Amino acid sequence: IPDLPRGLEAWRAAVKQWEDPSASIGGKALKDWPEEWYTGPMRTITGVKRNIRKVIATEFYRLHGDDRVFLEEYPEANRGAKPLFDAIQ
């Protein structure tokens, strides 16, 4: 799973990797990965990264996929994926 950029674009990259097969690896969007790709022995390698992207994307869609609403709700998104993930948790 490609690393996320730092700063403001991180959350957008997370959502894109969750949805877009070309933004991930294996020719599949992260949401469509077979379970064995991110569980068992792979959980420490791909499971954590996949979960961060899942949590961010799920919350973005819960807020109707509206950038403005998302950024108002989570100003931490301006600081990067980890602060945003922690805020959503």
Steps between C-alpha positions, in 0.01 A plus 500: 500500500658830400586739782274801540639846435547731794265786583172602346501261204539190718130451567410537131766243409358265767151525351638451149698189600187361665291548183731505197674181378770703325592675828572174682686179418381166372260654248228542765375788710576438867129459571493207259807316627457131588514455877817292487689803363460691829444239773706224659872546442428799273312698763810677630615589149182590316222475757593815692543714189175368352310570822618863516377557146172319573427711809576828320300407188204368701481822701530710184205314347303524825527876451356457149837529324501878550853642529382816675295316762779247555763769555271696732434187705865391495745791479763240598489393133721802429776343711504156339353151507611398851354803683182459296476127571548568872226766495253268325569224752 
